[in-house]
Amino acid sequence: MLTPARSYEEACRTFRWRIPERYNLAFDVCDRQTMAGADGHRTALIVEAADGSVERTTFHVLRLLSNRLANVLAAKGVTEGDRVAVSFGPSVEAAASILAVTRMGAVAVPIPTGLGAEPLARRLAESGAVAAVVTAERAPAVLAARARAPALGAILAAGDAPPGTDELWAAMEHASGSFAPVVTAADAPALLLYPGDGDGKPALHGHRAMPANLPAVELALDFFARPGDVLWSPVEWMSLEGLLWALLPAWHHGVPVVGSAAPFEPEAALGLMARHGVRAAFVPPRELEQLAAAALTRPHPQLRALATGPGPLSGEAGERIERAFAIPANALWGTHTTGALAAENPSLVERRPGSPGRAAPGITVEALDAAGQPLPAGEHGMLAASPRTPGRSLGWPAWVATGQSGWRDLDGYLWPEPPERPQRPTEPPPLRLDAPSSEDRLTPLRRRGE
């Protein structure tokens, strides 16, 4: 979405949002990569198993698998607007599930694989999930949560499925590989995302959230994507950052994504990147500091672009990371209610330690007073994204609070202060999480043929 520029001002001046009224994110990041002359047999996903074996999946295969799963879910009674829980680590099952749910106009509810039984049950209940697609290890906890989640019907488990569930791959085996993506409105619900700390209220995002996060992601990854890019991130895929700052932006650009089924370990991660030619990476601060410490003592791949966030790096950590990788780690900042808002790119603007940079092209961020009005530059208030921010969660009629106080200086740099605890000084209108409202549903319009 961004075009290379020589200055921040030029990047903003030449930027235009290109989000059509009718837009389905699954069609964009998957089907589009197999149509109109595109080579659908390009690699979309590379996953290393814990035993070192490697599975490569093309865009064409992802399309067929997600079509099959969409048909399975439709046969189980899932319709547009229904919530479907998804819980997988980096895997082809995770990719196919997110794509299947969104291509059929339903709403994916990503649940981290490490989430405890109690918060898992709470999310299934309050989201009103009617189906779940999970690992076999998560299936018993999902079954136990049915007492609190009466809407939950079908449970598809990949692997050794326990009684009361259907085995995912067996169910997909006999399903059709054709499914016409629902022509959703850009602001039709697509993802119900929870904050990264596992607590707090969820944010309902529309299909437009995918392209809306692109400007900041592309800026932080130095005008991503470029020829030869391969992306890796250790971030949890079942999160806003994993989906909208890594996986889906890469596929929008036709870039392969590398994942690992093994827990993050810095030395192993360096080897993973080297084996698969990773050139762009988004790594949260804690993991990035560990990665840099390992890279200072052993050979490692040469990255083209490196981004980190949403939390800040210390100045000393930033210097060590730049020594280790010979490039800086560009900050990428936003929240689960706003999406990505700001990013660093030292080729356009100077780096100012403690600030995640300036708002990405097309985005306005201001500090608000207690009445919700923008404050002059330099004055402290609640940082919020403007009502015109397309990456904001649904249900906000005005400025979208980030939950972090701070200020914008005279040069446009943002200075968020990490909250001591989750803050919600401003709330959007209540979202109907148990069932989609009439405004959430879209008259079924499907593309003809496949």
Buried (B, 14 or more C-beta within 10 A) or exposed (E): BBEEBEEBEBBBEEBEBEBEEBBBBBBBBBBBBBEEEBEBEBBBBBBBEEEEEEEEBBBBBBBBBBBBBBBBBBEBEBBBBBBBBBBBBBBBBBBBBBBBBBBBBBBBBBBBBEBEEEBBBBBBBBBBBBBBBBBBBBBBBBBEBBEEBEBBBBBBBBBEBBEEBBBBBEBBEEBEBEBBBBBBBBBBBBBBBBBBEEEBBBBBBBBBBBBBBBBBBBBBBBBBBBEEBBBBBBBBBBBBBBBBBBBBBBBBBBBBBBBBBBEBBBBBBBBBBEBBBBBBBBBBBBBBBBBBBBBEEEEBBEBBBBBBBBBBBEEEBBBBBBEBBEBBBBBBBBBBBBBBBBBBBEEBBEBBEEBBBBBBBBBBBBBBEEEBEBBEBEEEBBBBBBEEBBBBBBBBEEBBBBBBBBBBEEEBBBBBEEEEEEBEEBEBEEBEBEEBEEEBBBEEEEEEEE
